Structure formats: C-alpha cells, structure tokens
Amino acid sequence: MIEIGSRARSLPAPPATVWRSLVDPTQPSTRPWLNLLADEMKPTISSADEPSTVVWSSLWPSRPDDQIHFDLETAADGGTLLRFTLLAAGDAPDQSKIGHLRFRLNQLLFADLRYSYGQ
C-alpha cells in the first residue's frame, strides 16, 4: 500500500471520545456526522486499538481496497490530535481523484466530526 494523503489536526474532544466516534459513527446518543455522498459507503472497521488507532475500509466503492488509518494522541489542551493516513492498494489514482479523497476526509473529520462536538 502507498500513502496518498495524510493530515493531522486537533479536535476538542478527548481521545477516548474521538475513538468511539470513529468506531461507531452512528451512535444513537450523538450528533450525526458521517454524512456520506452518493458515491460513498459506510466504512467497516478493519482494526481498532482503544484509544489510539482505528483502521477503516475504503469509503469509496470505486476504490474498495484502499484503507484509512487514524492515529489519536492527547493534545496539550486535553483534546485529541487526530491524524488520518489514506493508503491506496495498487496504483495511486490521478491527482484530481487524490485531491477529492483528501478533501472529503478533511471535511468529514475536521468539519463534520468537529461540529458534532459542538465546535
């Protein structure tokens, strides 16, 4: 697998809370945040080690063998430093597709998930 994208940003919730959000994005007691587009599908959890790592299957049926790795660390303010790494199986897609995949992960994680915590 080859890395085609990675980004780290902080979220206001502690790592255990963010980990639970990634492992079960449709928890009944939380605000919905995993708002998928028509060309996306709900990921499955390939592996998870609470509260520091989660691995998702691909969100994109057109790229079923890709993976998204999440690394979570406690940030200085008590929140979470969340890093996603997008890994492609086989050949990397063209730059336009890579840009779209990274944009969607940024939006889902650092906008939608952040807003689900009230910020």
Phi and psi in radians as a Rosetta constraint file:
Dihedral C 1 N 2 CA 2 C 2 CIRCULARHARMONIC -2.069 0.35
Dihedral N 2 CA 2 C 2 N 3 CIRCULARHARMONIC 2.501 0.35
Dihedral C 2 N 3 CA 3 C 3 CIRCULARHARMONIC -1.336 0.35
Dihedral N 3 CA 3 C 3 N 4 CIRCULARHARMONIC 2.209 0.35
Dihedral C 3 N 4 CA 4 C 4 CIRCULARHARMONIC -2.066 0.35
Dihedral N 4 CA 4 C 4 N 5 CIRCULARHARMONIC 0.014 0.35
Dihedral C 4 N 5 CA 5 C 5 CIRCULARHARMONIC -3.092 0.35
Dihedral N 5 CA 5 C 5 N 6 CIRCULARHARMONIC 2.559 0.35
Dihedral C 5 N 6 CA 6 C 6 CIRCULARHARMONIC -2.776 0.35
Dihedral N 6 CA 6 C 6 N 7 CIRCULARHARMONIC 2.507 0.35
Dihedral C 6 N 7 CA 7 C 7 CIRCULARHARMONIC -2.763 0.35
Dihedral N 7 CA 7 C 7 N 8 CIRCULARHARMONIC 2.514 0.35
Dihedral C 7 N 8 CA 8 C 8 CIRCULARHARMONIC -2.196 0.35
Dihedral N 8 CA 8 C 8 N 9 CIRCULARHARMONIC 2.370 0.35
Dihedral C 8 N 9 CA 9 C 9 CIRCULARHARMONIC -2.591 0.35
Dihedral N 9 CA 9 C 9 N 10 CIRCULARHARMONIC 2.844 0.35
Dihedral C 9 N 10 CA 10 C 10 CIRCULARHARMONIC -1.620 0.35
Dihedral N 10 CA 10 C 10 N 11 CIRCULARHARMONIC 2.610 0.35
Dihedral C 10 N 11 CA 11 C 11 CIRCULARHARMONIC -2.154 0.35
Dihedral N 11 CA 11 C 11 N 12 CIRCULARHARMONIC 2.643 0.35
Dihedral C 11 N 12 CA 12 C 12 CIRCULARHARMONIC -1.292 0.35
Dihedral N 12 CA 12 C 12 N 13 CIRCULARHARMONIC -0.393 0.35
Dihedral C 12 N 13 CA 13 C 13 CIRCULARHARMONIC -1.420 0.35
Dihedral N 13 CA 13 C 13 N 14 CIRCULARHARMONIC 2.681 0.35
Dihedral C 13 N 14 CA 14 C 14 CIRCULARHARMONIC -1.202 0.35
Dihedral N 14 CA 14 C 14 N 15 CIRCULARHARMONIC 2.798 0.35
Dihedral C 14 N 15 CA 15 C 15 CIRCULARHARMONIC -0.929 0.35
Dihedral N 15 CA 15 C 15 N 16 CIRCULARHARMONIC -0.700 0.35
Dihedral C 15 N 16 CA 16 C 16 CIRCULARHARMONIC -1.089 0.35
Dihedral N 16 CA 16 C 16 N 17 CIRCULARHARMONIC -0.647 0.35
Dihedral C 16 N 17 CA 17 C 17 CIRCULARHARMONIC -1.232 0.35
Dihedral N 17 CA 17 C 17 N 18 CIRCULARHARMONIC -0.786 0.35
Dihedral C 17 N 18 CA 18 C 18 CIRCULARHARMONIC -1.114 0.35
Dihedral N 18 CA 18 C 18 N 19 CIRCULARHARMONIC -0.727 0.35
Dihedral C 18 N 19 CA 19 C 19 CIRCULARHARMONIC -1.000 0.35
Dihedral N 19 CA 19 C 19 N 20 CIRCULARHARMONIC -0.835 0.35
Dihedral C 19 N 20 CA 20 C 20 CIRCULARHARMONIC -1.073 0.35
Dihedral N 20 CA 20 C 20 N 21 CIRCULARHARMONIC -0.670 0.35
Dihedral C 20 N 21 CA 21 C 21 CIRCULARHARMONIC -1.091 0.35
Dihedral N 21 CA 21 C 21 N 22 CIRCULARHARMONIC -0.670 0.35
Dihedral C 21 N 22 CA 22 C 22 CIRCULARHARMONIC -1.297 0.35
Dihedral N 22 CA 22 C 22 N 23 CIRCULARHARMONIC -0.626 0.35
Dihedral C 22 N 23 CA 23 C 23 CIRCULARHARMONIC -1.321 0.35
Dihedral N 23 CA 23 C 23 N 24 CIRCULARHARMONIC -0.609 0.35
Dihedral C 23 N 24 CA 24 C 24 CIRCULARHARMONIC -2.391 0.35
Dihedral N 24 CA 24 C 24 N 25 CIRCULARHARMONIC 1.385 0.35
Dihedral C 24 N 25 CA 25 C 25 CIRCULARHARMONIC -1.199 0.35
Dihedral N 25 CA 25 C 25 N 26 CIRCULARHARMONIC -0.144 0.35
Dihedral C 25 N 26 CA 26 C 26 CIRCULARHARMONIC -1.995 0.35
Dihedral N 26 CA 26 C 26 N 27 CIRCULARHARMONIC 0.590 0.35
Dihedral C 26 N 27 CA 27 C 27 CIRCULARHARMONIC -0.962 0.35
Dihedral N 27 CA 27 C 27 N 28 CIRCULARHARMONIC 2.336 0.35
Dihedral C 27 N 28 CA 28 C 28 CIRCULARHARMONIC -1.126 0.35
Dihedral N 28 CA 28 C 28 N 29 CIRCULARHARMONIC -0.457 0.35
Dihedral C 28 N 29 CA 29 C 29 CIRCULARHARMONIC -1.625 0.35
Dihedral N 29 CA 29 C 29 N 30 CIRCULARHARMONIC 0.170 0.35
Dihedral C 29 N 30 CA 30 C 30 CIRCULARHARMONIC -2.103 0.35
Dihedral N 30 CA 30 C 30 N 31 CIRCULARHARMONIC 2.853 0.35
Dihedral C 30 N 31 CA 31 C 31 CIRCULARHARMONIC -1.223 0.35
Dihedral N 31 CA 31 C 31 N 32 CIRCULARHARMONIC 2.388 0.35
Dihedral C 31 N 32 CA 32 C 32 CIRCULARHARMONIC -1.132 0.35
Dihedral N 32 CA 32 C 32 N 33 CIRCULARHARMONIC 2.428 0.35
Dihedral C 32 N 33 CA 33 C 33 CIRCULARHARMONIC -2.403 0.35
Dihedral N 33 CA 33 C 33 N 34 CIRCULARHARMONIC -0.386 0.35
Dihedral C 33 N 34 CA 34 C 34 CIRCULARHARMONIC -1.513 0.35
Dihedral N 34 CA 34 C 34 N 35 CIRCULARHARMONIC 1.337 0.35
Dihedral C 34 N 35 CA 35 C 35 CIRCULARHARMONIC -1.590 0.35
Dihedral N 35 CA 35 C 35 N 36 CIRCULARHARMONIC 1.696 0.35
Dihedral C 35 N 36 CA 36 C 36 CIRCULARHARMONIC -1.503 0.35
Dihedral N 36 CA 36 C 36 N 37 CIRCULARHARMONIC 2.581 0.35
Dihedral C 36 N 37 CA 37 C 37 CIRCULARHARMONIC -1.441 0.35
Dihedral N 37 CA 37 C 37 N 38 CIRCULARHARMONIC 2.987 0.35
Dihedral C 37 N 38 CA 38 C 38 CIRCULARHARMONIC -1.052 0.35
Dihedral N 38 CA 38 C 38 N 39 CIRCULARHARMONIC -0.507 0.35
Dihedral C 38 N 39 CA 39 C 39 CIRCULARHARMONIC -1.673 0.35
Dihedral N 39 CA 39 C 39 N 40 CIRCULARHARMONIC 0.346 0.35
Dihedral C 39 N 40 CA 40 C 40 CIRCULARHARMONIC -2.164 0.35
Dihedral N 40 CA 40 C 40 N 41 CIRCULARHARMONIC 2.780 0.35
Dihedral C 40 N 41 CA 41 C 41 CIRCULARHARMONIC -2.348 0.35
Dihedral N 41 CA 41 C 41 N 42 CIRCULARHARMONIC 2.719 0.35
Dihedral C 41 N 42 CA 42 C 42 CIRCULARHARMONIC -1.103 0.35
Dihedral N 42 CA 42 C 42 N 43 CIRCULARHARMONIC 2.323 0.35
Dihedral C 42 N 43 CA 43 C 43 CIRCULARHARMONIC -1.325 0.35
Dihedral N 43 CA 43 C 43 N 44 CIRCULARHARMONIC 2.765 0.35
Dihedral C 43 N 44 CA 44 C 44 CIRCULARHARMONIC -1.815 0.35
Dihedral N 44 CA 44 C 44 N 45 CIRCULARHARMONIC 2.735 0.35
Dihedral C 44 N 45 CA 45 C 45 CIRCULARHARMONIC -1.565 0.35
Dihedral N 45 CA 45 C 45 N 46 CIRCULARHARMONIC 2.032 0.35
Dihedral C 45 N 46 CA 46 C 46 CIRCULARHARMONIC -1.425 0.35
Dihedral N 46 CA 46 C 46 N 47 CIRCULARHARMONIC -0.669 0.35
Dihedral C 46 N 47 CA 47 C 47 CIRCULARHARMONIC -2.812 0.35
Dihedral N 47 CA 47 C 47 N 48 CIRCULARHARMONIC 2.773 0.35
Dihedral C 47 N 48 CA 48 C 48 CIRCULARHARMONIC -2.753 0.35
Dihedral N 48 CA 48 C 48 N 49 CIRCULARHARMONIC 2.367 0.35
Dihedral C 48 N 49 CA 49 C 49 CIRCULARHARMONIC -2.273 0.35
Dihedral N 49 CA 49 C 49 N 50 CIRCULARHARMONIC 1.784 0.35
Dihedral C 49 N 50 CA 50 C 50 CIRCULARHARMONIC -1.193 0.35
Dihedral N 50 CA 50 C 50 N 51 CIRCULARHARMONIC 2.374 0.35
Dihedral C 50 N 51 CA 51 C 51 CIRCULARHARMONIC -1.827 0.35
Dihedral N 51 CA 51 C 51 N 52 CIRCULARHARMONIC 0.520 0.35
Dihedral C 51 N 52 CA 52 C 52 CIRCULARHARMONIC -1.908 0.35
Dihedral N 52 CA 52 C 52 N 53 CIRCULARHARMONIC -0.402 0.35
Dihedral C 52 N 53 CA 53 C 53 CIRCULARHARMONIC -2.518 0.35
Dihedral N 53 CA 53 C 53 N 54 CIRCULARHARMONIC 2.610 0.35
Dihedral C 53 N 54 CA 54 C 54 CIRCULARHARMONIC -2.546 0.35
Dihedral N 54 CA 54 C 54 N 55 CIRCULARHARMONIC 2.464 0.35
Dihedral C 54 N 55 CA 55 C 55 CIRCULARHARMONIC -2.166 0.35
Dihedral N 55 CA 55 C 55 N 56 CIRCULARHARMONIC 2.157 0.35
Dihedral C 55 N 56 CA 56 C 56 CIRCULARHARMONIC -1.770 0.35
Dihedral N 56 CA 56 C 56 N 57 CIRCULARHARMONIC 2.642 0.35
Dihedral C 56 N 57 CA 57 C 57 CIRCULARHARMONIC -1.274 0.35
Dihedral N 57 CA 57 C 57 N 58 CIRCULARHARMONIC 3.034 0.35
Dihedral C 57 N 58 CA 58 C 58 CIRCULARHARMONIC -1.117 0.35
Dihedral N 58 CA 58 C 58 N 59 CIRCULARHARMONIC 2.571 0.35
Dihedral C 58 N 59 CA 59 C 59 CIRCULARHARMONIC -1.496 0.35
Dihedral N 59 CA 59 C 59 N 60 CIRCULARHARMONIC -0.187 0.35
Dihedral C 59 N 60 CA 60 C 60 CIRCULARHARMONIC -2.018 0.35
Dihedral N 60 CA 60 C 60 N 61 CIRCULARHARMONIC 1.989 0.35
Dihedral C 60 N 61 CA 61 C 61 CIRCULARHARMONIC -1.001 0.35
Dihedral N 61 CA 61 C 61 N 62 CIRCULARHARMONIC -0.471 0.35
Dihedral C 61 N 62 CA 62 C 62 CIRCULARHARMONIC -1.278 0.35
Dihedral N 62 CA 62 C 62 N 63 CIRCULARHARMONIC -0.222 0.35
Dihedral C 62 N 63 CA 63 C 63 CIRCULARHARMONIC -2.350 0.35
Dihedral N 63 CA 63 C 63 N 64 CIRCULARHARMONIC 1.112 0.35
Dihedral C 63 N 64 CA 64 C 64 CIRCULARHARMONIC -1.162 0.35
Dihedral N 64 CA 64 C 64 N 65 CIRCULARHARMONIC -0.349 0.35
Dihedral C 64 N 65 CA 65 C 65 CIRCULARHARMONIC -1.675 0.35
Dihedral N 65 CA 65 C 65 N 66 CIRCULARHARMONIC -0.038 0.35
Dihedral C 65 N 66 CA 66 C 66 CIRCULARHARMONIC -1.222 0.35
Dihedral N 66 CA 66 C 66 N 67 CIRCULARHARMONIC 2.799 0.35
Dihedral C 66 N 67 CA 67 C 67 CIRCULARHARMONIC -2.364 0.35
Dihedral N 67 CA 67 C 67 N 68 CIRCULARHARMONIC 2.709 0.35
Dihedral C 67 N 68 CA 68 C 68 CIRCULARHARMONIC -2.153 0.35
Dihedral N 68 CA 68 C 68 N 69 CIRCULARHARMONIC 2.066 0.35
Dihedral C 68 N 69 CA 69 C 69 CIRCULARHARMONIC -1.776 0.35
Dihedral N 69 CA 69 C 69 N 70 CIRCULARHARMONIC 2.358 0.35
Dihedral C 69 N 70 CA 70 C 70 CIRCULARHARMONIC -2.060 0.35
Dihedral N 70 CA 70 C 70 N 71 CIRCULARHARMONIC 2.312 0.35
Dihedral C 70 N 71 CA 71 C 71 CIRCULARHARMONIC -2.085 0.35
Dihedral N 71 CA 71 C 71 N 72 CIRCULARHARMONIC 2.269 0.35
Dihedral C 71 N 72 CA 72 C 72 CIRCULARHARMONIC -2.090 0.35
Dihedral N 72 CA 72 C 72 N 73 CIRCULARHARMONIC 2.326 0.35
Dihedral C 72 N 73 CA 73 C 73 CIRCULARHARMONIC -2.326 0.35
Dihedral N 73 CA 73 C 73 N 74 CIRCULARHARMONIC 2.680 0.35
Dihedral C 73 N 74 CA 74 C 74 CIRCULARHARMONIC -1.276 0.35
Dihedral N 74 CA 74 C 74 N 75 CIRCULARHARMONIC 2.220 0.35
Dihedral C 74 N 75 CA 75 C 75 CIRCULARHARMONIC -1.451 0.35
Dihedral N 75 CA 75 C 75 N 76 CIRCULARHARMONIC 2.863 0.35
Dihedral C 75 N 76 CA 76 C 76 CIRCULARHARMONIC -1.018 0.35
Dihedral N 76 CA 76 C 76 N 77 CIRCULARHARMONIC -0.547 0.35
Dihedral C 76 N 77 CA 77 C 77 CIRCULARHARMONIC -1.536 0.35
Dihedral N 77 CA 77 C 77 N 78 CIRCULARHARMONIC 0.105 0.35
Dihedral C 77 N 78 CA 78 C 78 CIRCULARHARMONIC 1.612 0.35
Dihedral N 78 CA 78 C 78 N 79 CIRCULARHARMONIC -0.142 0.35
Dihedral C 78 N 79 CA 79 C 79 CIRCULARHARMONIC -1.411 0.35
Dihedral N 79 CA 79 C 79 N 80 CIRCULARHARMONIC -2.645 0.35
Dihedral C 79 N 80 CA 80 C 80 CIRCULARHARMONIC -2.202 0.35
Dihedral N 80 CA 80 C 80 N 81 CIRCULARHARMONIC 2.342 0.35
Dihedral C 80 N 81 CA 81 C 81 CIRCULARHARMONIC -1.624 0.35
Dihedral N 81 CA 81 C 81 N 82 CIRCULARHARMONIC 1.947 0.35
Dihedral C 81 N 82 CA 82 C 82 CIRCULARHARMONIC -1.873 0.35
Dihedral N 82 CA 82 C 82 N 83 CIRCULARHARMONIC 2.201 0.35
Dihedral C 82 N 83 CA 83 C 83 CIRCULARHARMONIC -2.046 0.35
Dihedral N 83 CA 83 C 83 N 84 CIRCULARHARMONIC 2.263 0.35
Dihedral C 83 N 84 CA 84 C 84 CIRCULARHARMONIC -1.862 0.35
Dihedral N 84 CA 84 C 84 N 85 CIRCULARHARMONIC 2.531 0.35
Dihedral C 84 N 85 CA 85 C 85 CIRCULARHARMONIC -2.271 0.35
Dihedral N 85 CA 85 C 85 N 86 CIRCULARHARMONIC 2.117 0.35
Dihedral C 85 N 86 CA 86 C 86 CIRCULARHARMONIC -1.682 0.35
Dihedral N 86 CA 86 C 86 N 87 CIRCULARHARMONIC 2.113 0.35
Dihedral C 86 N 87 CA 87 C 87 CIRCULARHARMONIC -1.982 0.35
Dihedral N 87 CA 87 C 87 N 88 CIRCULARHARMONIC 2.308 0.35
Dihedral C 87 N 88 CA 88 C 88 CIRCULARHARMONIC -1.799 0.35
Dihedral N 88 CA 88 C 88 N 89 CIRCULARHARMONIC 2.361 0.35
Dihedral C 88 N 89 CA 89 C 89 CIRCULARHARMONIC -1.525 0.35
Dihedral N 89 CA 89 C 89 N 90 CIRCULARHARMONIC 2.312 0.35
Dihedral C 89 N 90 CA 90 C 90 CIRCULARHARMONIC 1.322 0.35
Dihedral N 90 CA 90 C 90 N 91 CIRCULARHARMONIC -2.485 0.35
Dihedral C 90 N 91 CA 91 C 91 CIRCULARHARMONIC -1.300 0.35
Dihedral N 91 CA 91 C 91 N 92 CIRCULARHARMONIC 2.526 0.35
Dihedral C 91 N 92 CA 92 C 92 CIRCULARHARMONIC -1.265 0.35
Dihedral N 92 CA 92 C 92 N 93 CIRCULARHARMONIC 2.544 0.35
Dihedral C 92 N 93 CA 93 C 93 CIRCULARHARMONIC -1.233 0.35
Dihedral N 93 CA 93 C 93 N 94 CIRCULARHARMONIC 3.016 0.35
Dihedral C 93 N 94 CA 94 C 94 CIRCULARHARMONIC -1.182 0.35
Dihedral N 94 CA 94 C 94 N 95 CIRCULARHARMONIC 2.891 0.35
Dihedral C 94 N 95 CA 95 C 95 CIRCULARHARMONIC -1.043 0.35
Dihedral N 95 CA 95 C 95 N 96 CIRCULARHARMONIC -0.611 0.35
Dihedral C 95 N 96 CA 96 C 96 CIRCULARHARMONIC -1.098 0.35
Dihedral N 96 CA 96 C 96 N 97 CIRCULARHARMONIC -0.781 0.35
Dihedral C 96 N 97 CA 97 C 97 CIRCULARHARMONIC -1.171 0.35
Dihedral N 97 CA 97 C 97 N 98 CIRCULARHARMONIC -0.742 0.35
Dihedral C 97 N 98 CA 98 C 98 CIRCULARHARMONIC -1.022 0.35
Dihedral N 98 CA 98 C 98 N 99 CIRCULARHARMONIC -0.772 0.35
Dihedral C 98 N 99 CA 99 C 99 CIRCULARHARMONIC -1.041 0.35
Dihedral N 99 CA 99 C 99 N 100 CIRCULARHARMONIC -0.723 0.35
Dihedral C 99 N 100 CA 100 C 100 CIRCULARHARMONIC -1.141 0.35
Dihedral N 100 CA 100 C 100 N 101 CIRCULARHARMONIC -0.786 0.35
Dihedral C 100 N 101 CA 101 C 101 CIRCULARHARMONIC -1.091 0.35
Dihedral N 101 CA 101 C 101 N 102 CIRCULARHARMONIC -0.789 0.35
Dihedral C 101 N 102 CA 102 C 102 CIRCULARHARMONIC -1.130 0.35
Dihedral N 102 CA 102 C 102 N 103 CIRCULARHARMONIC -0.729 0.35
Dihedral C 102 N 103 CA 103 C 103 CIRCULARHARMONIC -1.024 0.35
Dihedral N 103 CA 103 C 103 N 104 CIRCULARHARMONIC -0.798 0.35
Dihedral C 103 N 104 CA 104 C 104 CIRCULARHARMONIC -1.115 0.35
Dihedral N 104 CA 104 C 104 N 105 CIRCULARHARMONIC -0.718 0.35
Dihedral C 104 N 105 CA 105 C 105 CIRCULARHARMONIC -1.143 0.35
Dihedral N 105 CA 105 C 105 N 106 CIRCULARHARMONIC -0.731 0.35
Dihedral C 105 N 106 CA 106 C 106 CIRCULARHARMONIC -1.018 0.35
Dihedral N 106 CA 106 C 106 N 107 CIRCULARHARMONIC -0.782 0.35
Dihedral C 106 N 107 CA 107 C 107 CIRCULARHARMONIC -1.147 0.35
Dihedral N 107 CA 107 C 107 N 108 CIRCULARHARMONIC -0.822 0.35
Dihedral C 107 N 108 CA 108 C 108 CIRCULARHARMONIC -1.099 0.35
Dihedral N 108 CA 108 C 108 N 109 CIRCULARHARMONIC -0.755 0.35
Dihedral C 108 N 109 CA 109 C 109 CIRCULARHARMONIC -1.512 0.35
Dihedral N 109 CA 109 C 109 N 110 CIRCULARHARMONIC -0.854 0.35
Dihedral C 109 N 110 CA 110 C 110 CIRCULARHARMONIC -1.700 0.35
Dihedral N 110 CA 110 C 110 N 111 CIRCULARHARMONIC 0.042 0.35
Dihedral C 110 N 111 CA 111 C 111 CIRCULARHARMONIC -2.133 0.35
Dihedral N 111 CA 111 C 111 N 112 CIRCULARHARMONIC -1.185 0.35
Dihedral C 111 N 112 CA 112 C 112 CIRCULARHARMONIC -1.088 0.35
Dihedral N 112 CA 112 C 112 N 113 CIRCULARHARMONIC -0.841 0.35
Dihedral C 112 N 113 CA 113 C 113 CIRCULARHARMONIC -1.137 0.35
Dihedral N 113 CA 113 C 113 N 114 CIRCULARHARMONIC -0.762 0.35
Dihedral C 113 N 114 CA 114 C 114 CIRCULARHARMONIC -0.991 0.35
Dihedral N 114 CA 114 C 114 N 115 CIRCULARHARMONIC -0.822 0.35
Dihedral C 114 N 115 CA 115 C 115 CIRCULARHARMONIC -1.127 0.35
Dihedral N 115 CA 115 C 115 N 116 CIRCULARHARMONIC -0.494 0.35
Dihedral C 115 N 116 CA 116 C 116 CIRCULARHARMONIC -1.151 0.35
Dihedral N 116 CA 116 C 116 N 117 CIRCULARHARMONIC -0.345 0.35
Dihedral C 116 N 117 CA 117 C 117 CIRCULARHARMONIC -1.608 0.35
Dihedral N 117 CA 117 C 117 N 118 CIRCULARHARMONIC 0.086 0.35
Dihedral C 117 N 118 CA 118 C 118 CIRCULARHARMONIC 1.642 0.35
Dihedral N 118 CA 118 C 118 N 119 CIRCULARHARMONIC 0.198 0.35
